[in-house]
Amino acid sequence: MHLLHPYYIIAIIYMLIFSYQEVFHGKVEKKSLWILGVYLMVIAGLRDQVGPDYGSYRGIYVYSDTKLYISIIMKALGMQGPQPMEVEWLYVFINKILLNIFNAPFYILTFVIAILAVYFKVEYTRENTFYPFTFMLFMFIPGFFIGESGQIRQNLASFIAYFGIKYIKERKLIAYLICIYLAAGIHTVCWAFLPMYWLVRIPLNKFVMLSLIITSILLSPFEVYRVFGSWMASIASDSTVALGLNGYMDESVERLNGAIGIPEVMMAILTFFLFAFDEKMKEKFPYYEYHRAYVVIGICFYFIFRNNPIFASRLAGAFIGFAYIIIPNAMYVVSANTKKMIYSFVIALTIFNFVVFSSFRNIVAGRFTWELYQNHILP
């Protein structure tokens, strides 16, 4: 077992303290959440040679300078420019601006991306749960290491798309379309969120949800996603980054005991919360039905794409990251004793994720350990 660097331990302890306070002693001040946000921006954004995808993204940074502005603009308008664009236009544009105008070293890019990602993450979390510290603690391992410190493009794009749910609630179509357009300009996978503006309004009951999930499980061996052809391939186009991720995640998703592993267990947990607290959540939690739609689609996508680790992590993973918010939210609608049980479960699962992440080569490959982690400004 390896030990995470103390910077990460400090973040976990901070979240744990305020998580307990918000669950059992009332809402925590917003500034406490933003203190955490700034701290996460620094340890993720100014990391030095940390994260298995670090080299791949540095290569993209250099690659971006080879692209002409006209090629980037034409790609943004959906046209083919004088150069092929293998990486999404907005991400290339951010890279090129930092290089051409500011002559910025690579860690400035990771810092800018971290600032944007954590901002949208905090805003989304603050608006969609009464327990933001609990949700962020629950998602910290492995989410922070895969996202803010790993697949920084998909992570930023996903949180822009998550942020856009406020415009679904307000029924502001143009604002939502702009969010998805910008998110997809960072990572193509976010086009999958486009129909959610309309899909969240479709009524779901337990029979429909169960039917959709069972159908997805039955379809899993048949790899029906292949009918989508080139669009699906484009999601996995940055294979070097995907390989970087798999370099430290493969053991943690290893199938055990007859093809049942941690991802399947997590889908079972999500499904349990979806059905066990559905009625109470509809009664007491604003816009729960919208969140529920993301949960159902995330679970279904996971099983449909289960045989392809890249699709399962990219497309299904984008929705699953959204889906987990119903677990801490369930504490808002239940009795005091049930709230304690759910909170104990969340903490136990957080500890379990910590042990799993630390027990394999995950944190060593990513250089997240106390002896390997380096930061450009922190000692």
Secondary structure, DSSP 8 states (H G I E B T S, - for coil): ---B-HHHHHHHHHHHHHHHHHHHS----HHHHHHHHHHHHHHHHTBSS-STTHHHHHHHHHHHTTS-HHHHHHHHTT---SS---S-HHHHHHHHHHHHTT---HHHHHHHHHHHHHHHHHHHHHHH-S-HHHHHHHHHHHHHHHTTTT-HHHHHHHHHHHHTHHHHHTT-HHHHHHHHHHHHHH-GGGGGGTTHHHHTTS---HHHHHHHHHHHHHHGGG-GGGGGTHHHHHHT--HHHHHHHHHHHTTTT-EETTTEEHHHHHHHHHHHHHHHTHHHHHHHSTTHHHHHHHHHHHHHHHHHTTT-HHHIIIIIHHHHHHHTTHHHHGGGGS-HHHHHHHHHHHHHHHHHHHHHHHHSSHHHHTT-BTTT--BSS--
